[in-house]
Amino acid sequence: MLETIADNQITITEDGAFIPRSLFGHDVELTETLRQVGVLSTMNGQTIADPTEPKSKPIKRVEPIDLSLELNWLKAHRSEYIGQWVALDGERLIAHGVDARKVYQAAREAGLLSPFVEQVLPTDDLPFGGW
């Protein structure tokens, strides 16, 4: 089955619809044309979403987490804990040690639901000169 629609612009075959680039950006006209020939009605028994209709669920925005206190603490105390894992709550050290799992567990036991845990690595004091 081969059907050409709208002045040879859209071609419908058994494999689907072939849409020329010139029609991209014309969503309403394109959607209506595909709906008229039955391409947008169903696929495998499921209705295909119409891109011109508004979405039913609004996007839920999550506030970003401010880690500035933790990062400042790391900057100030890096030399004391090099090679260890630290769990922080703001500027407060909750736990530290070489085993990340134990440090995380100690922070959870201290009541933190989502503790900030990071391995303290030495800073590279040599500047990178490039190639």
C-alpha positions as CSV (number, residue, x, y, z in Angstrom):
1,M,0.0,0.0,0.0
2,L,1.5,3.3,-1.0
3,E,-0.5,6.5,-0.5
4,T,0.7,10.1,-1.2
5,I,-1.0,13.0,0.5
6,A,-1.0,16.8,0.2
7,D,0.7,17.4,-3.1
8,N,3.3,14.5,-2.8
9,Q,4.6,15.9,0.5
10,I,3.9,13.0,2.9
11,T,4.2,9.3,1.8
12,I,2.5,6.6,3.8
13,T,3.6,3.0,3.4
14,E,3.3,-0.2,5.5
15,D,6.4,0.9,7.3
16,G,5.1,4.3,8.4
17,A,5.0,7.9,7.3
18,F,7.9,9.5,5.5
19,I,7.8,13.3,6.1
20,P,10.0,15.7,4.1
21,R,12.1,18.2,6.1
22,S,10.2,21.1,4.7
23,L,7.2,20.1,6.9
24,F,9.1,20.0,10.1
25,G,8.0,22.9,12.3
26,H,4.4,22.8,11.0
27,D,3.2,20.6,13.9
28,V,-0.5,21.4,13.7
29,E,-0.9,20.9,10.0
30,L,1.3,17.8,10.0
31,T,-0.5,16.3,13.0
32,E,-3.9,16.9,11.4
33,T,-2.8,15.4,8.0
34,L,-1.5,12.3,9.7
35,R,-4.6,12.0,11.9
36,Q,-6.8,12.2,8.7
37,V,-5.1,9.2,7.1
38,G,-5.1,7.2,10.4
39,V,-1.4,7.3,11.2
40,L,-1.9,9.0,14.6
41,S,-5.0,7.1,15.6
42,T,-3.6,3.9,17.0
43,M,-0.4,1.8,16.9
44,N,-0.5,-1.8,18.3
45,G,-3.8,-1.0,20.0
46,Q,-2.5,2.0,21.9
47,T,-3.4,5.6,21.2
48,I,-0.4,7.7,20.2
49,A,0.0,11.0,22.1
50,D,-0.9,14.1,20.1
51,P,2.1,16.6,20.4
52,T,-0.2,19.6,19.9
53,E,-2.2,18.8,23.1
54,P,-1.0,20.1,26.5
55,K,0.6,17.6,28.8
56,S,-1.6,16.3,31.5
57,K,0.9,16.4,34.4
58,P,2.9,19.5,35.1
59,I,6.6,19.3,35.7
60,K,7.6,19.2,39.3
61,R,10.5,21.5,40.0
62,V,13.0,20.6,42.8
63,E,14.9,23.3,44.6
64,P,18.7,22.9,44.2
65,I,20.7,21.8,47.2
66,D,23.1,24.4,48.6
67,L,26.4,22.7,49.4
68,S,28.4,25.9,49.9
69,L,29.0,25.3,53.6
70,E,30.2,21.7,53.0
71,L,32.5,22.8,50.2
72,N,33.9,25.7,52.3
73,W,34.6,23.2,55.2
74,L,36.4,20.8,52.8
75,K,38.5,23.7,51.5
76,A,39.4,24.8,55.1
77,H,40.1,21.3,56.5
78,R,41.3,19.3,53.5
79,S,44.9,18.8,54.9
80,E,43.6,17.2,58.1
81,Y,41.6,14.5,56.4
82,I,43.5,13.6,53.2
83,G,42.8,10.0,52.1
84,Q,39.7,9.7,54.4
85,W,36.0,9.9,53.8
86,V,34.1,12.7,55.6
87,A,30.4,13.1,56.3
88,L,29.3,16.7,56.7
89,D,26.1,18.5,57.7
90,G,26.8,22.1,56.8
91,E,30.0,23.1,58.6
92,R,29.7,20.2,61.1
93,L,31.8,17.1,60.7
94,I,29.6,14.1,61.5
95,A,32.0,11.2,60.8
96,H,35.3,10.4,59.1
97,G,37.3,7.3,58.3
98,V,38.8,5.2,55.5
99,D,35.7,3.1,55.0
100,A,33.1,5.0,53.0
101,R,30.3,2.6,54.0
102,K,31.0,3.0,57.7
103,V,31.1,6.8,57.4
104,Y,27.8,6.9,55.5
105,Q,26.2,4.6,58.0
106,A,27.4,6.7,60.9
107,A,25.9,9.8,59.3
108,R,22.6,8.0,58.8
109,E,22.6,6.9,62.4
110,A,23.2,10.6,63.4
111,G,19.9,11.4,61.8
112,L,20.9,12.6,58.3
113,L,18.5,11.4,55.6
114,S,20.9,12.3,52.7
115,P,24.3,13.0,54.1
116,F,27.1,14.7,52.2
117,V,29.9,12.2,52.0
118,E,33.1,12.7,50.1
119,Q,36.6,11.3,49.9
120,V,39.2,14.0,50.6
121,L,41.8,13.9,48.0
122,P,45.1,15.9,47.9
123,T,45.1,18.9,45.7
124,D,47.4,19.0,42.8
125,D,49.7,22.0,43.6
126,L,51.5,21.9,40.3
127,P,49.9,24.0,37.6
128,F,49.0,22.3,34.3
129,G,51.1,23.8,31.5
130,G,49.3,22.1,28.6
131,W,50.9,20.8,25.5
